[in-house]
Amino acid sequence: MVQSAAGSPSPTSFIYSAEIIFIFQWKPLLRMELVMHILGRLML
């Protein structure tokens, strides 16, 4: 399970998805790099 420092995973997940959507619209070329970065965070 993923534990956030604040103890509230919902806002954190929302912020992450907002950043993902923004980056996808801004720089689609970073998609793979971003996916690997987020997967790395989730597996910690």
NORNOR-V825630 format. One record per backbone hydrogen bond with DSSP energy under -1.0 kcal/mol. CO is the residue of the C=O (numbers start at 1). NH is the residue of the N-H. If there is no record, write none. Layout:
((CO NH) (CO NH))
This chain:
((9 13) (10 14) (11 15) (12 16) (13 17) (14 18) (15 19) (16 20) (17 21) (18 22) (19 23) (20 24) (21 25) (22 26) (23 27) (27 30) (28 31) (30 34) (31 35) (32 36) (33 37) (34 38) (35 39) (36 40) (37 41) (38 42) (39 43))
